[in-house]
Every structure is written in C-alpha cells, then in structure tokens.
Amino acid sequence: MRGAALAPALALAACSPGATPTDPPAERSTPWITYVCTDGRTFQALYPDAKTALVRLAGREHTLKIAVSGSGARYAGDGLQWWNRGPEGMLATLEPGETIAGAPGVSCYEPGKGPVEPPAPGTRGGLSDDRTALSEGPAAPGSGRAAARVVETYFALVESGRGAEAVRLRRDGQVFDVRPFTRLNAQVGGPRRVEAAAGSLFVDVPIVLYGRLVSGAEYHASGKATLRRVNDVPGATPEQLEWRIETIEVKTAP
C-alpha cells in the first residue's frame, strides 16, 4: 500500500535569541493518485496507511476505511466504496444503511493503465475472422462445440478468481496463476476438427488472452487449449466421457 512520504525539512532562517520562527512548518508530500472512470468522471485517492483511503471526488474529500473483500482492497465510508486492485478498480455509491454497495459502480483506472482490447479477428494475434453463426442449443457430448464450452467455462472461472473450480476442468491439474495480473480476459474461438486416436477423442480450441500485468504493462497472448475425452466405447464412465483440458499452450506477443 502506498504511504505518504515526508518532504525534506526546511532550514530555518537565522533569528535573534528568543525569537519565534514565523515560517509555517513543512507540509507533507501527498502522493495523490488520479483515476479516470469510464463514465467520464475523474477523482484522486491517497492511501496514508494500510487501512485508509482518502478520496477527492467532485470537490469533496471522503475518508474510507478498509473493509472485508474477497480480492483486492475494498474501502468504504462516507457514502462511497472504492474497490481497487493495482492501477484500477470500481467506484460505487453506498446507499443509506449499506456496508457494501448494492450497485455495481463504475470502472476506473490510472491514465494509460485501463482496460485492454484484444486484437481484432483476422489480425495478428487475434482469432480467425469466422462469421459462421454458432447454435445456442445443446451441444452433442462428443462434439467440438461441447469442448469449446468447457474452455469458455474454464476461463470464466479463472477471470472471476475461482481457480479451485477451474482446475477441475483440466486433466493435468495445473492451476492458472493470476497473481501477475490486475486483469485477465480470454476469447475462445471455434473448435478445430475432432480427431480420434488410441480410444480417445482430441480437439484443439483457439484462445486469445489479454489483460494488464501488475506492473501496468499490457499482456497479449494467443494459442490453443487441447481437450481430450474417451471415445464412446463400452464400459466408459461418465467422467471419462466428459471433455477435459489436456494442455493449454499460448505464446506471448512481443
């Protein structure tokens, strides 16, 4: 958490014995951080200690105190809630009697450190520009579309911080490490052709990852998730017949 730094002490001018200096004391350096919100508002925040956030908004200064949160740092008080993680967060109004905002609020971020857009389809690092409409109905269990939905569910869990649930959709047991990111999003493309080998079915699903690192730098990567399930053979268990992620291979864009 950022703390206020003291400015160098000012030297007092020479004065006669017994005289009282009239110069005002040195002021503290206040590292106010500016945030820009997606609704056009701007505000400043200062973190004088690990439990407090001062927020300057619309000509008023609000004192917020640290509150319970599942992730990031949530500050609440004086009619406001500021929930931040790294260079971005959500600013919301607290209604009378609320200790946690019922409204979702607005996304705010430090200038130059806001949301990251993925590459456009058909461009380098983006998904293929496939305009074929996908059916929203149930997907056949052994189809590539069913496999792609597993990948969509996996990254939805990862993005929401539910890594323990996400890992159940992988056969390799690896946990996706989100600690380097302040934001991570994924785009999932249409599945490739389902292939059969050694009693199993395999399919590759293209993925594009994008977001922002804790350092503030943008993150872009693309690659594929390979999924496997047992073919429809006698004696296969329901678990074996479910698509699970075998590997995820992505390459970070330069």
RACOR-V320921 format. One record per run of one state. SS is the DSSP state (H for helix, E for strand, C for the rest). FROM is the first residue (numbers start at 0). LEN is the number of residues. If there is no record, write none. Layout:
ss = (SS | SS)
from = (FROM | FROM)
len = (LEN | LEN)
This chain:
ss = (C | E | C | E | C | E | C | E | C | E | C | E | C | E | C | E | C | H | C | H | E | C | E | C | E | C | E | C | E | C | E | C)
from = (0 | 32 | 37 | 41 | 49 | 51 | 57 | 59 | 67 | 72 | 77 | 79 | 85 | 87 | 93 | 105 | 109 | 143 | 159 | 162 | 169 | 170 | 180 | 191 | 194 | 197 | 199 | 213 | 217 | 230 | 243 | 252)
len = (32 | 5 | 4 | 8 | 2 | 6 | 2 | 8 | 5 | 5 | 2 | 6 | 2 | 6 | 12 | 4 | 34 | 16 | 3 | 7 | 1 | 10 | 11 | 3 | 3 | 2 | 14 | 4 | 13 | 13 | 9 | 2)
